[in-house]
Amino acid sequence: MTTSVLNTVSSIHSSRVTSVDKVGVLSLRNPDSVDFTRRRSGSSTLVFGSPGRRFVVRAAETDTDKVKSQTPDKAPAGSGSSINQLLGIKGASQETNKWKIRLQLTKPVTWPPLVWGVVCGAAASGNFHWTPEDVAKSILCMVMSGPCLTGYTQTINDWYDRDIDAINEPYRPIPSGAISEQEVITQFWVLLLGGLGIAGTLDVWAGHTTPTVFYLALGGSLLSYIYSAPPLKLKQNGWVGNFALGASYISLPWWAGQALFGTLTPDVVVLTLLYSIAGLGIAIVNDFKSVEGDRALGLQSLPVAFGTETAKWICVGAIDVTQLSVAGYLLASGKPYYALALLALIIPQIVFQFKYFLKDPVKYDVKYQASAQPFLVLGIFVTALASQH
């Protein structure tokens, strides 16, 4: 679905192991005597030792269904921002409120691009009218695409990335233990079934004989699952994973919006899949801050496979070449004004790439996305308007 691609994972010590279910810590210093202590929290400590040398075994078991929210013991630098926490982005403050933690897992900052994708699809259909019924349909489609299915995608991705996050961002809700395993699993099932239910409702409302919106939602959900989960885990391959991510965030919401109000056409399918290559570039932006964890766990993201310097040029190249190709396509299709409008939106993106991203893709990733990607979003809308004429 359209640009939800717009838009995470410092070090873990080998002597410390963290798990949502059970924690065991083994420390060897040389045994001589034994002391066994049981704590009220449910943890047990077994100590063998002499005055200068000892062997300590600690075991703690936690019933994950009864875990209560706790503030992570390793927070990011500074106090963190409550706004960042609600948006689900880097630099978030630590929370104990379960509903705020649940919202953080869905990463609301990623919803607007998919919402915008629905807008683009509705515009491309040429059949959207500013009537209460059409507005209500589009809003429901946005809820399906953003909070429900994107929230599902982000939650399940964080769940399967918990080992990586334990290295890169151990203060995040899942690796820190701020939310239990059962609560996370319940959340992504509720979001998935809610999104699919809305998709079916939209098909009935639109009078579809074939449940097109439902099939798109189901296909996108499956793609999200195999992107994050083993055994396929598409994200292990930088090229395949990032293109799949781009397609789910750019193409699918557009297709859903257009199918809701009209029919998909071959030229729209070509244009949106082409834009998914730009989505690949956008997805790479988020890989730079995960290099340490990706490398430790053998994930071949492009920054790991090619190095930071090469990967950042692949990133901007995928975004810029795609848009220039779309502008050329529009020009060849007899739509020069749309082509010129798209070109005018590409220029400031390139300026911000040199100003922020190419200087330091980790330090300036948020500034880059905030400054450059709105022009990409507008460019997609220009392409949508061109598609209906």
N, C-alpha and C positions, 0 to 999 in steps of 0.2 A: 504494500500500500504506500502511497506516494512518497513523501519525503521523510517519513518517520525515521528515516535513516539519519536524521540530523542528530541527528544525534544523535564495566568500569573496573580495578583489580590491583608491608613495605618490607619487611623482611621477617622471616620466621626462624627462630633459633632451633638448632637441631636437638637441643635438650628439652624442648617443649612441644607437646603434642596436644592439639585441641580437636575435640569431636563433639557433635551434638549429642551423641548417645552415651559413649563411655570414654573415660579419659584414664590413661595409665601412664605413669611417669616412673622411669627407672634410673636410679643414680647409683653408681658404683664407687665406693671409696675403700673397701676392704673389710669384710665381715669378721666379727669375733663374738659379739653377743647379739641378743635379739630382744626387741621391744615391740609390742604390738598395741596399737591404739585405734579405737573406733570413734569416729566423729559423728555428731548428730546429723550432719548433712548427708550422711550415707557414704562417706569416703572412708577408706581404711588405709592405715599406714603401717608398714612392716619395716622395722629398723634393725639391722645387724651392725654392730659397731664396737670399736674400742676407742680409747680417748682420741686418737688422731685419724682413725680410719673407720669408715662405716659404709654399709650397704643399705640403701633405702628403697623400698618399693611402696608406691602409693597407688591406690586404685579407687576410682570414684565412679559410681553408677548413678545415672539420673534417669528417671522416668520422663521421657520427652513429652508425654502428654500432660505432665503436671509442671513443666518448666514455667517459671514466671519470667517476665521481662526483666532483663538486667542490663545495666549500662556496661558496654564492652570495656575491658581493662586496658585496651590499647587503642587510644583515640588518635586521630590525625593531628598534625601540627596545629596548634592554636585551639581555640574553643570550638571552632566549627560554626557553620551557619544554619539556622533553623530553616531558612528559605531553601538552601541547598538540600537539606534533609527532606523537605516536602517534595522537592522536584526530583529527588533521587540522583543527584550528581555529586561529583567529587567535592570534598570540603564540608560534608554534612556534619551537623552537630549530633551528639549521641542522644538517643531517645529511649525511654522506657514505656511510653504509650504504645500499646500494640497496634492501634489503628493507624498511627503515624508511621510505624514501622512497616505495616502492610502497604500503605500508600507509597513509601519509599521504594519498596521492592518492585512496584509497577513502573517506576521511573516516569512520572508524568511529563518530564521534559521531552520525552520521545513521542508523546501523543500528537502534538500539533501537526507534524509533517503528514501523518496518516489521515488526520482530519482534513488537511489541505488536499490530500490525494482524492478524497471523496468529492470535495468541491470541484477539483479539476475534472473528474470523471463525469460529474453532473453537467458541468459546462460543456464538455466535449460531446455529450449526448445530443445537445441542441433541443432537448425536450423538457428541461427544467423550467418551471414557472414560479413566480413569487406568490404562490397560493399557500394558505395554511397547511394543506395536505402535503404538498411537495416539500415545504420547509420541515414539517414534522418527520417525513420519511428520511430526509437528508440528515437531520439531527440524530435520529435513531441509528442510521448507518454509521455516523461518526462515533457514537457511543460504542457500537460493535467493534469498529476498527481501532479506536483509541484505548479507552479505559479497559475494555474487556479483552480483546484478542492481543493487543500490544502489551497490556498488563500481564496476560498469561505468558506471552513470549519472554518478557523481561524477568518474570518470577522464575520460570523454569530454567532460563539461562543462568540466573544467579544460583539456582539450586545445583545445577551440574557444574558450575564454576566455583563451587565452594572451596575446593582444594587450591585453585589458583588464587582466589581472593584471600585465602589464609596466608599466602606469601606476599601478594601485592597490597591488599587492603584488609588486614585482619580485623579491623574495626567495623567492617560491614555487618549488617544484621545477621546473616546466616553463619559465617565463620566465627563471629563473636559470641554466638549463643543467645542473642537478644530475642530470637524467635525460634520456636521448636520445630523439629522436623515435621511433626503432624500438622502443625499450623501452616507451614509452607505448602505441603501437599494439598491440604484442604483449599488453600487459596487458589492454586493454579487450576484445580478442578472446577471450582465455582466460576472462575473467570472464563475458562474454556467452554463449559456448558452454557453459561450465560450468553457468550458471544454467538455460539452456534444456534441457540434458541432465538436470539434476535434476528439472525440471518434467515432462519426459516420463516419467522413472522414477516420479514420484509418481502420475501418471495410471495407469500399469500396476499399481502397488501398490494403488491404490484400486479397481481394476477398472472404470475408466471406459470406456464404449464410445466416447464423444467425449472427446478429450484436452483437457478444459476448462482444467486448470491450465497446460498447455503454451500454449494459445491466449492465456490471460491474461498469461503471462510474455512471449510474443512481442509481444503488443499493447503491453504496458508498455515493452518494450525499444524498440519502434519510436517510441512517444511520447517516450521519453527522447532518442532520436536527433534527431527533428525539433524537439525543444525547444532543443537546443544547436547543431545543425549547419545550415549554409546548404543549400539556398536558403530553406527555410521559417523556421528559427530562431525558433520561437514566442516565445522569451524577449525578442525585440525589441519585442513588444507586451506591456505590463505586465498587462493584463487577461487576455488569452488565455493567455499564458505562465504566469502564476501560477496560474490555474485548472487548467491542464494539470498543473502540478507538484503542486498539491494533490490532484488526482484520482489521480496515480500513487502518491503517498505515503500517501494515506488509503484510497481505495476499493479499489485493486488488491490490497493484501495481505490486506485483509478478505475480498474475494471469493475469493482463492486459498485462505485458511484455511477458509472456509465450503464452497467447492466440494470441497475435499479430504475433508471429513467429512459433507457433506450436499448440499443444493441451494440455489441462490440464489433468493430470493423477491423479488417486486416492491417490497415495503415496505423490504427491506434495501437494494436498489439505490437507492431514493429517499433513504433516510437517509444512506447513504454519499456519494452525490453532493452532498447538502446539506452534509455535513461537509467536502466538498472546497472549499466556499466559505470555510470556516474555514481550510483549508489555504492558500487564496489569501492570506489575511491573514498566516499564518505565513511564507509565502514572501516577502512584502514586507519582513519584518523584516530579511532578509539583503540587501535591495537598498540600504539606506541607506548602508552602508559602501562601495558600489560606484558612487556617484553620479558621481564625477570621471571614472572610466573609461567608464561608460555614456554620459555626456554627450559625451565626446570621440569615441566611436565611433558615436554616433547611436542608441543603444539607448533606447527609450522605456519605461524602467521607471517605475513610478508616482511614486517620489520625483523623477525627472527631469521627468516630464510635469506633475505637479501641485505640485511643491515639497515640501520636507521637512515643513512644518507640516501641510499638507492630507493628505499621504500617510500620516502617522502616525495620523491619525484614521480614514482609510479602513481602515488595517490593523486597528486595534482594533475598529472597527465591524463589519468582516467576521467577525471571530472571535466577538464577543459576540452579534451579531444572529443568527448561524447557530445558536449553542448555545441561545439563548432560543427560537428557532423550533423546534428539536428538542424542547426541554422542553415547548413548547406542543403539539407533535405527540403526544408520549407522553401528555400529560394528556388530549387529545381521544381517544386510543385506549384510554382506560380504564385507564391505568397511572400513577395519581397519585403513588405512592411513588417510582417511578423518575424521574418528572418533578421531584419535590422534591429527590431526591438529586442530580440533574444541576444544579438551581438552586443547591444548596449548594456545588457545585464551581465554579460560574461566579463567585460573589461574590469569593473570594480572587484569582481571575485579574484581575478589575477593579481590585482594590486594588493589585496589583503593577504593573498597567499605569500607574496614576497615580504610583506610587512610583518606577518606573524608566523604562519605555519612553517615556511621554509627556514626561518631563523631557528626555531626551537619547537618541534611538533608536540612536545610534552608540556613545556612551560606555557605555551600560548594556545593550547588546543581550544579552551573555552572562548577566549577572545576571537580566535579565528572563526569558530563556528557561529558565534553571535554576530560577527561582522560580515562574513562572506556568504553564509548559507541562506539568508533571506533573499539574496539575489538569485540563488539557484531555485528557490521555491517560486519566486515570481516568474522565472524563466519557464518552469514547468507549466504554470498557468497560461502563459503566452502560447505555449505549444498546444495546450488544451483548447484554447479559443480558436487557434488556427485549424484544429482538427474538425471543428464543427462547420467550417465554411468550405 
